[in-house]
Amino acid sequence: MIAHIIFLGGGDPKAVEILDATYGKEPDAEARVGTLYALGALADPKAIPALRRGLMDPDLKAVRAALEGLNQLQVPDLAGSLL
């Protein structure tokens, strides 16, 4: 839900930097998923490195969130990123 609100209204340009720095340090998978969805919703190409790291997350929901964010940013060669 928060990611949807960010997507509709835009977000603070500093948010990508903050979310990028915190991704992977969250206490659980659900929090990592939320971070990845928020990064994708910001629609900022600066989020791509963190979203790519999300592809390696041990939780499948986090990987899905990362894929959706990268797809939203129209990152080329997503299939290659998964191999």
N, C-alpha and C positions, 0 to 999 in steps of 0.2 A: 504494500500500500504506500509506504513512504517513497519507494522508488517511482511509483506512478505519479505521485504528487511532484516529485523533483522533475520528472520527465515533462509534465504539463507546464510547470511554472519556471523551469530553469533552476539553476543552482549557483551557489557562490563559486567563483573560479578557484578559490583556495580549497574547496572541498575535495577535489581530485587529489591534491597533494596530501591532504590529511588522511583520506581514505586509503590512498596508496601506501602511506607510511604505516597504517595500522593493520592492513590486510595480512592475515596469517598470525596475528598476535591475539586474535579474539579468543575468548574462553571456550567456545564450542562451535560446532559446524553450522548451527543455525545463524549465529552471528556472522560467520564468514559469508554465508549465503546472502545475508542482508547487505553486507559491505559490497559484494560483487554486483548485486542488483542495483544498488545505489550508484556505483561507478558506471555501470552501463547506462543508467537513466540520465546521468549528467551529459551524455553525448559529447564528451570531450576527448579528442584523440590522445590527450595526455594520459588517459586511463588505460590505454592499450597494454602497456607493460604489466600492470597489475592484473588485468583481465587474462592475459596470457599465463601469468603465474597461477591463476585460478583454474586453468585447465589441468594442472597437476595436483589439485586438491584431492585428498583421499575420499572426500564425500561426493557422491554422484550429483547431489542437488547443487553443490557449489560449482561443479564442472558445468552443469546445465546453465547456471546463472552466468558464468563466465562466457559460455558460448553465445547465450542470448545477447549479452552486452557487446561482444565482438561482432556479432551479426548486425546488431543495431548500428554499430559504427561502420558497417560495410567494409570490414577488414578483409582484404583479399586472401585467398588460400587458407581458409579456416581448416579444411580437411588436412592440409599439410601440417598444421599446428598440432593436430591430434596424433600424428604418427611419431 
